[in-house]
Amino acid sequence: MHDFHYKNGALCCEDVSIFDLAKAVGTPFYLYSKRTLTNHYRVFDAAFADIPHLICYAVKANSNLALLKLFINKGAGLDIVSGGELFRGIKAGVDPSRVVYSGVGKKIEEIDAAIAAGILMFNVESSQELEVIHSRAKQMGIKAGIALRVNPDVDPETHPYISTGLRENKFGINLKESLNHYRRAARLPWLDIKGVSCHIGSQITKVSPFVDALEILKRLIVELRREGMSIRYLDLGGGLGITYNEETPPHPGEYAQALVEKAKDLDVTVILEPGRVIVGNAGIMVATVLYTKEAENKNFVIVDAGMNDLIRPSLYGAYQHIQPVIKEERPEIIADIVGPVCESGDFFARGRKIPRLERGELIAIMSAGAYGFAMASNYNSRPRVAEILVAGDRYHVIRKREEYEDLIRGEEIPEM
Ligand code: LLP
């Protein structure tokens, strides 16, 4: 469910007309519905109400401070993967004891900052990382909380670029070796073993891979406890999919029920790291049609947003639904909807059946709240677009459109 709908033929976000908004702020821009964001978070959180749990929102999906603050106010912790995300989280006022830090390549400065901040735990992805975190903790005289990110080798049946829990993926520690790594960790006095963790992939549209991973981690927890390790947290990562087109992912309630059932007698706090399922369908991108043209019997609709603003179609061949902001009776055509970037891969849709779009009109690229702005770049020296949050009949620019000056910040022409 989301709050983007037509009112008298004009697409609105909650009670704000997107047409009017575009006139006021220009295009392109990302647009988020506060009500949808709040609802998604609330539903996800409530689904786990029967067990001790902590929702650590995955900052990478959409890291705007206003969104982080919204979730933090609802009680969320954060899942971070870099020093930059820790910085954002702290700026947004997160309680560091509700932060988990994942990622295969944590730098020493990033580890130091996280230890100093007092995060809940590192999800450790290699034996070398374990040793580094220990030596930094010792140096700083602060014990570091850890879990090992175990690779359970389950197939999430998703796009290969976003599958992470298979043996061949770079993520996590091989399940078979994990017991030995835990034994090693238990001998390192500046580490506090708090739990076990995994994350098997993203845009997963079935419950079974999550349940399989949970079963595997459950067995590991039993073994670790038998060896005297006090396991208090079970971090199941993120990954629940959303509907972009015709996918039918489980409702968060169904997903949670399957997991709660298996985890309720475990005596752990279950951590979830949802990203996409919270923000994906709570955001869209609005763009203007610059030109339409026909070439080689093909229709092109050229819009003012490009792959640098939303890279998912180019990078993953991802489907993003596209619709006109003003709906009216008109014939349908088959067209490629493309951006201005100098790459043939710069498209939002190819061979898409859409109402015939006219020069100057607005389109909405739906389901763009997750991995949209967060993956944007300045390629082709294009300033990054604005982000806007709507609440009821009000809107707020939560990130202003970049200016040309922003493009060259930090650059210098040397005299040599
Ligand atoms: N936790 C960890 C350790 C992760 O690596 C991720 C996502 C998440 C949580 C959140 O997963 P989610 O609930 O959003 O599925 N750029 C790609 C998605 C990459 C996901 C990377 N990891 C896309 O646009 O589809």
Boltz pocket constraint, residues with backbone or C-beta under 6 A from the ligand:
constraints:
  - pocket:
      binder: B
      contacts: [[A, 58], [A, 60], [A, 61], [A, 79], [A, 102], [A, 103], [A, 161], [A, 162], [A, 199], [A, 201], [A, 202], [A, 203], [A, 237], [A, 238], [A, 239], [A, 240], [A, 273], [A, 274], [A, 275], [A, 276], [A, 277], [A, 312], [A, 316], [A, 370], [A, 371]]
      max_distance: 6.0
